[in-house]
């Protein structure tokens, strides 16, 4: 549950993911998928997003119909 909450957190500013195919002779092949999230950490009782219309906090940096772009990409 915590990784999902970090992914949707409106204050999360970094995410990195990787995967690898694990093919061990003693097991069936499987894929291991891991993501690492930057700050902030999820805190009990603190909302993970701010209610409001899309881009209401970044009027001049709104892209893709409702996402704030703080990187200028």
HUPE-V657511 format. One record per residue. N is the residue number from 0. RES is the residue in one letter. PHI is phi in whole degrees, -180 to 180 (none if undefined). Layout:
# HUPE-V657511
N;RES;PHI + N;RES;PHI
This chain:
# HUPE-V657511
0;X;none + 1;X;-60 + 2;X;-58 + 3;X;-63 + 4;X;-65 + 5;X;-68 + 6;X;-66 + 7;X;-92 + 8;X;-63 + 9;X;-70 + 10;X;-101 + 11;X;-66 + 12;X;-124 + 13;X;-147 + 14;X;-151 + 15;X;-137 + 16;X;-130 + 17;X;-151 + 18;X;-144 + 19;X;-149 + 20;X;-90 + 21;X;-102 + 22;X;-126 + 23;X;-90 + 24;X;-62 + 25;X;-96 + 26;X;-136 + 27;X;-70 + 28;X;-62 + 29;X;-149 + 30;X;-106 + 31;X;-104 + 32;X;-122 + 33;X;-132 + 34;X;-124 + 35;X;-120 + 36;X;-112 + 37;X;-80 + 38;X;-63 + 39;X;-92 + 40;X;-78 + 41;X;-72 + 42;X;-122 + 43;X;-56 + 44;X;84 + 45;X;-101 + 46;X;-59 + 47;X;-91 + 48;X;-152 + 49;X;-101 + 50;X;-72 + 51;X;155 + 52;X;-75 + 53;X;-55 + 54;X;66 + 55;X;-67 + 56;X;-102 + 57;X;-149 + 58;X;-46 + 59;X;-90 + 60;X;-124 + 61;X;-86 + 62;X;-132 + 63;X;54 + 64;X;74 + 65;X;153 + 66;X;-116 + 67;X;-82 + 68;X;-110 + 69;X;-93 + 70;X;-95 + 71;X;74 + 72;X;-88
